[in-house]
Amino acid sequence: MSRNNRHDLETEAGCRLALTGGMAAGTGNGYGYVNLWMDPAGVQVPPCRDGIATNGDLDRLGRPMQRGRGLGMFDDLWPVAVVAGSIVEMVPVNFKGSRSSPYANTDLTSGKWDLEAGCPVDETPLAAFMAAVESALPIWVCLLTEVDGVLMMRRADACKVWRAVAERGLTYRPSRGVEKGHEVSVARLRESGTGKYKGRYRRVSIQWKHVPSDLWLDQDWRPFDATAPIPVHYLD
């Protein structure tokens, strides 16, 4: 578990979704729903590498810890009623949890980078994200934190944020690190990889703290509610 205890926040959110009809995104029917969601972008997200906790831990619903997560872009499916009582859309969501700094979990997804072509390698989560951006397909992110023992959430469409940052030229000035005092994009691709892989990967990084208020679904932090609707793009 990380120093920010993000995994237990994300696990609890997944349990609450499961109790309303949701499920993990990376296995079985969950992975099928993810591919249906990504189909308009013409891509698929690579399947989950299982991710089951090696110590055999279970979540509070008795499910193997982390099963169906680690998909590269999505963690769970959020059920949204399209027609009350009959049609439910399973919306993939990416959980980003942190107790100590609610906006600090900034890396969304990653993938191998083709240095010669200057683009993501096909069939990687990064390539899927960029295809979603180009096709205006929502990639929903749910930030999680805890206040006085209450699980809190704030949600946004990462693709909408990415496009808005490019269109508006949104930047911020870091107060620490090697970029302190410099203008840095609110959303960007960050190089990663070490040794012989140095620079061969890119991470989608969004500085959530600096995302303008009009780009959030939830205008402020609110108690986590697994029944709270998420807009479904094809109904707009």
C-alpha positions in Angstrom: 0.0 0.0 0.0 1.4 3.4 -0.9 2.1 6.1 1.6 -1.1 7.9 0.5 -3.2 4.8 1.1 -4.7 5.3 -2.4 -5.4 1.6 -3.0 -7.8 1.2 0.0 -9.8 4.3 -1.2 -10.0 2.9 -4.7 -10.9 -0.6 -3.4 -13.7 0.8 -1.3 -15.1 2.8 -4.2 -15.0 -0.3 -6.3 -17.0 -2.2 -3.6 -19.6 0.5 -3.5 -20.0 0.4 -7.3 -20.3 -3.4 -7.2 -23.2 -3.1 -4.7 -25.1 -1.0 -7.3 -24.3 -3.3 -10.3 -20.8 -2.2 -11.2 -17.8 -4.5 -11.7 -14.0 -4.5 -12.2 -13.0 -3.3 -15.6 -10.2 -5.7 -16.5 -11.8 -9.2 -16.5 -14.8 -11.1 -17.9 -17.8 -9.0 -18.6 -16.1 -5.9 -17.3 -13.5 -6.1 -20.0 -16.2 -6.7 -22.6 -17.9 -3.5 -21.5 -14.6 -1.6 -21.7 -14.2 -2.7 -25.3 -17.7 -1.7 -26.2 -17.0 1.8 -24.7 -13.8 2.2 -26.7 -15.2 0.9 -30.0 -16.2 4.4 -31.3 -12.5 5.4 -31.0 -11.5 2.3 -33.1 -9.2 0.9 -30.4 -9.1 -1.5 -27.5 -7.4 -1.2 -24.2 -5.0 -4.1 -23.5 -6.5 -6.7 -21.2 -5.7 -6.7 -17.5 -2.6 -8.6 -16.2 -4.8 -10.1 -13.4 -3.2 -8.0 -10.6 -4.5 -10.2 -7.8 -2.7 -9.4 -4.5 -0.1 -12.1 -3.9 -0.9 -12.4 -0.2 -4.4 -13.6 -0.9 -6.1 -10.5 0.6 -9.8 -10.1 -0.1 -11.9 -6.9 -0.3 -14.8 -6.4 2.1 -17.1 -8.2 -0.5 -14.9 -11.3 -0.5 -13.4 -10.6 -3.9 -9.6 -11.2 -4.5 -7.9 -7.8 -3.9 -7.0 -6.0 -7.2 -8.6 -8.6 -9.5 -9.6 -6.9 -12.7 -7.7 -3.8 -12.1 -4.4 -2.6 -13.5 -5.9 -2.4 -16.9 -3.8 0.6 -17.9 -6.6 3.1 -18.1 -9.7 1.9 -16.3 -10.4 0.3 -12.8 -14.2 -0.2 -12.6 -17.5 0.0 -14.4 -19.9 2.7 -13.1 -23.6 1.7 -13.9 -25.6 4.6 -15.3 -29.4 4.2 -15.9 -30.1 5.3 -19.4 -33.8 4.1 -19.3 -35.0 3.7 -15.7 -35.5 0.0 -14.9 -34.5 -1.4 -18.2 -31.3 0.0 -19.8 -28.0 0.6 -18.0 -24.8 1.9 -19.5 -21.6 0.5 -18.0 -19.3 3.5 -17.9 -15.5 2.8 -17.4 -13.9 4.9 -14.8 -10.3 5.4 -13.7 -9.9 5.9 -9.9 -7.2 8.2 -8.5 -7.0 8.1 -4.8 -4.9 10.0 -2.2 -5.6 10.9 1.4 -2.6 13.2 2.0 -3.0 15.3 -1.2 -6.3 14.9 -3.1 -5.0 16.2 -6.4 -1.6 14.6 -6.3 -2.3 11.4 -8.2 -1.6 12.9 -11.6 -0.4 10.1 -13.9 -3.4 8.7 -15.9 -2.0 6.1 -18.2 1.2 5.3 -20.1 2.6 3.3 -23.0 5.6 2.7 -25.2 6.6 5.5 -27.5 7.8 5.2 -31.1 10.8 7.5 -31.1 11.0 7.5 -34.9 7.4 8.1 -35.7 6.9 10.4 -32.6 3.6 8.7 -31.5 2.4 6.0 -29.2 3.0 2.3 -30.1 -0.3 0.7 -31.2 -2.3 -1.4 -28.8 -1.0 0.3 -25.7 -3.1 2.2 -23.2 -1.5 5.4 -24.3 -2.5 4.9 -27.9 -6.1 4.1 -26.7 -6.2 7.4 -24.7 -4.9 9.5 -27.7 -7.5 7.8 -30.0 -10.2 8.7 -27.5 -9.1 12.3 -27.4 -9.3 12.5 -31.2 -12.7 10.9 -31.3 -14.1 13.0 -28.4 -14.8 9.8 -26.5 -15.0 10.5 -22.7 -12.4 8.9 -20.4 -13.9 9.5 -16.9 -11.6 9.9 -14.0 -12.8 9.9 -10.4 -10.5 11.4 -7.9 -10.9 10.0 -4.4 -9.9 11.3 -0.9 -11.1 11.0 2.6 -12.4 13.8 4.9 -13.2 13.1 8.5 -13.7 9.4 7.7 -16.0 10.1 4.7 -15.0 8.9 1.2 -15.1 11.9 -1.2 -15.0 12.1 -4.9 -14.6 14.6 -7.8 -15.0 13.6 -11.4 -13.9 14.9 -14.8 -13.5 13.7 -18.4 -9.8 13.5 -19.0 -10.2 13.7 -22.8 -12.2 17.0 -22.4 -9.5 18.3 -20.1 -6.7 17.3 -22.5 -8.4 19.1 -25.4 -9.2 22.2 -23.4 -5.6 22.5 -22.2 -4.4 22.5 -25.8 -7.1 24.9 -27.0 -6.7 27.4 -24.1 -3.0 27.0 -23.6 -3.6 26.3 -19.9 -0.4 26.3 -17.8 0.8 26.6 -14.2 4.0 27.4 -12.4 5.3 24.6 -10.1 6.4 25.7 -6.7 9.1 23.0 -6.4 11.3 20.7 -8.4 13.4 21.3 -11.5 10.5 23.1 -13.2 10.0 25.6 -10.3 8.9 29.0 -11.6 8.5 27.8 -15.2 5.3 27.7 -17.2 4.2 24.1 -17.5 1.2 22.7 -19.3 -1.7 21.5 -17.1 -1.9 18.3 -19.2 1.1 16.8 -21.0 3.0 13.7 -22.0 5.8 13.0 -19.5 8.8 10.9 -20.5 9.5 7.8 -18.4 11.7 4.7 -18.5 15.1 4.1 -17.1 18.4 2.5 -18.3 18.1 1.2 -21.9 14.4 2.1 -21.8 15.0 5.8 -20.9 12.7 8.0 -22.8 11.0 5.1 -24.5 7.7 5.5 -22.6 5.3 8.4 -22.1 2.8 9.0 -19.3 -0.3 11.1 -19.6 0.0 13.6 -16.7 -2.8 15.9 -15.6 -2.3 18.4 -12.8 -5.8 18.2 -11.4 -5.3 21.0 -9.0 -5.0 23.4 -11.8 -7.9 22.2 -14.0 -10.5 25.0 -14.4 -13.9 24.6 -12.6 -15.9 24.4 -15.8 -14.1 21.2 -16.8 -15.3 19.2 -13.7 -18.5 17.2 -13.5 -18.5 17.7 -9.8 -18.0 21.4 -9.1 -16.4 20.6 -5.7 -15.6 17.5 -3.6 -18.7 15.6 -2.6 -19.3 12.4 -0.7 -18.8 9.3 -2.9 -22.1 8.2 -4.4 -22.2 5.1 -6.5 -25.6 6.1 -7.8 -24.6 9.6 -9.0 -25.1 9.7 -12.8 -22.3 10.3 -15.3 -23.2 11.9 -18.7 -23.4 9.3 -21.5 -21.9 10.9 -24.7 -24.2 9.3 -27.2 -27.3 10.8 -25.5 -26.0 14.4 -25.7 
